[in-house]
Amino acid sequence: MNLVECWFSMAERQAIHRGTYRSVHDLNTKLRAYVDGWNERAHPFTWTKTAQQILTKANRKKTSNAEH
């Protein structure tokens, strides 16, 4: 549920993964370009469920017998 972790995961997949970087500066340049592009396309996040719906699902009773 941590959106910062989601953002870094997307940055890794979309900007860094399988890249070849000869220096920290090259990597930094690639990341800065990704962040700049992200910010140009940024828009507010719209929740599609209510807080109660999300909490109900997150706190639902476990049905697995894995604990026994």
TIVEX-20282 format. One record per atom (N, C-alpha, C, O, CB): x, y, z; residue in three letters. Coordinates in steps of 0.05 Angstrom, whole numbers, plus 5000, padded with zeros to 4 digits. Glycine has a CB too. Layout:
<atoms>
XYZAla/...
</atoms>
This chain:
<atoms>
501649765000Met/500050005000Met/501750255000Met/500650475000Met/498250005024Met/504350225000Asn/506150465000Asn/506650554971Asn/508050414956Asn/508750395015Asn/505550774964Leu/505750874936Leu/508550954928Leu/509250954905Leu/503851104932Leu/510251024948Val/513051094942Val/514450844932Val/515950854912Val/514451204967Val/513950614944Glu/515150364935Glu/514250294907Glu/515850204891Glu/514550134954Glu/511750344901Cys/510650294875Cys/512050464854Cys/512750374832Cys/507650334874Cys/512350724861Trp/513650914843Trp/516550824836Trp/517350824813Trp/513651194854Trp/518050754857Phe/520850664852Phe/520950404836Phe/522750364820Phe/522250624879Phe/518950224840Ser/518849984824Ser/518450044795Ser/519749934778Ser/516649804835Ser/516650234789Met/516150314761Met/518550444750Met/519250394727Met/513750494760Met/519850624765Ala/522250754755Ala/524450554748Ala/525750574728Ala/523350954776Ala/524750344765Glu/526750144759Glu/526049994734Glu/527849944717Glu/526949944783Glu/523549914730Arg/522749764707Arg/522849934681Arg/523649834660Arg/519949644710Arg/522050184683Gln/521750344659Gln/524250504652Gln/524650584629Gln/519450534663Gln/526050564672Ala/528350734666Ala/530950604670Ala/532850664656Ala/528150984683Ala/531250424689Ile/533850314696Ile/534350034686Ile/536549974677Ile/534150314726Ile/532349864687His/532649584681His/533949534654His/533249654633His/529949444681His/535949364653Arg/537449284630Arg/539049514617Arg/539849494593Arg/535549164609Arg/539449724632Gly/540949944621Gly/543949904626Gly/544749744643Gly/540050214634Gly/545550034610Thr/548450034614Thr/549350314620Thr/548850504605Thr/549949924588Thr/550650344643Tyr/551450604652Tyr/554450604658Tyr/555350444674Tyr/549750694678Tyr/555850784645Arg/558750794648Arg/559550944673Arg/561850934682Arg/560050924624Arg/557651094685Ser/558351254709Ser/555751314724Ser/553551274715Ser/559751514701Ser/556151404749Val/553851494765Val/552551724751Val/550051754753Val/554851564794Val/554051894739His/552952124725His/551052034702His/548852144699His/555152304713His/551851824687Asp/550051714666Asp/547451614678Asp/545251664667Asp/551451494651Asp/547651464700Leu/545251364713Leu/543451594724Leu/541051584720Leu/545951174737Leu/544751784736Asn/543252014746Asn/541852164723Asn/539552254726Asn/545152204760Asn/543152194700Thr/541952324677Thr/539452174668Thr/537452304662Thr/543952354654Thr/539651914667Lys/537351744658Lys/535051774678Lys/532751794670Lys/538251454656Lys/535651764704Leu/533551794724Leu/532352064723Leu/529852094726Leu/534751734752Leu/533952274720Arg/532852544718Arg/530952574695Arg/528852704697Arg/535152754716Arg/531652464672Ala/529852474648Ala/527252324654Ala/525152414646Ala/531252344623Ala/527452094668Tyr/524951954675Tyr/523252124694Tyr/520852144689Tyr/525651684689Tyr/524452244714Val/522952404733Val/521652644719Val/519352714724Val/524752504756Val/523152774702Asp/522053004687Asp/519652924670Asp/517653064670Asp/524253134670Asp/519952704656Gly/517652604640Gly/515252534658Gly/512952594651Gly/518552354624Gly/515852404680Trp/513652334699Trp/512152584708Trp/509752594708Trp/514852174724Trp/513752784716Asn/512453034726Asn/510853174704Asn/508853304710Asn/514653214736Asn/511753164679Glu/510253294657Glu/507553154653Glu/505553284645Glu/511853284631Glu/507452894658Arg/504952744654Arg/503352704680Arg/501252574679Arg/505652464642Arg/504252814702Ala/502952774728Ala/500052864728Ala/499353074716Ala/504552914750Ala/498452714742His/495752794747His/494852674774His/496052474783His/493852694724His/492852794786Pro/492052694813Pro/491052404812Pro/489752324792Pro/489852874824Pro/491652254833Phe/490651984835Phe/487751984843Phe/486952134861Phe/492351824855Phe/486151824830Thr/483251814836Thr/482651534848Thr/482951334834Thr/481551864811Thr/481851534873Trp/481151274886Trp/478551174873Trp/476651324868Trp/480751314916Trp/478350914868Thr/475950794857Thr/474250654878Thr/472050574872Thr/476750604835Thr/475350624902Lys/473850504924Lys/473950694948Lys/475650864950Lys/475050224931Lys/471950654965Thr/471950814989Thr/474050705009Thr/474950475006Thr/469150815002Thr/474750865028Ala/476650775049Ala/475550535063Ala/477050345069Ala/477251005069Ala/472950525069Gln/471750295083Gln/471950045066Gln/472549835077Gln/468850355089Gln/471550055040Gln/471749825023Gln/474649715023Gln/475049475024Gln/470949884994Gln/476549895022Ile/479349805023Ile/480049685049Ile/481349465050Ile/481250055017Ile/479349805071Leu/479949705098Leu/478549435103Leu/479649255115Leu/479049905119Leu/476049405094Thr/474649155097Thr/476148925083Thr/476448715095Thr/471749175085Thr/477048975059Lys/478548765045Lys/481248715058Lys/482048485060Lys/478948845015Lys/482548925067Ala/485248885079Ala/485048735106Ala/486948605113Ala/486549155083Ala/482848765120Asn/482448645146Asn/480748405146Asn/479848305168Asn/481348855165Asn/480048285123Arg/478248055123Arg/479547815136Arg/481947785137Arg/477547995094Arg/477847645146Lys/478647405161Lys/480147215142Lys/479247175119Lys/476247265174Lys/482247105151Lys/483846915135Lys/482346655134Lys/481146565154Lys/486746885147Lys/482346525111Thr/480946265108Thr/482846035106Thr/481945805106Thr/479146275083Thr/485346085105Ser/487345875103Ser/487845735129Ser/487645865151Ser/490045985092Ser/488445475128Asn/489145325152Asn/492145295155Asn/493045115169Asn/487845055152Asn/493645475142Ala/496545455141Ala/497745485169Ala/500045395173Ala/497645655123Ala/496345605188Glu/497445645214Glu/497545395231Glu/499045375250Glu/495845865229Glu/495945195224His/495644955240His/497644745232His/497744535244His/492944835238His/
</atoms>
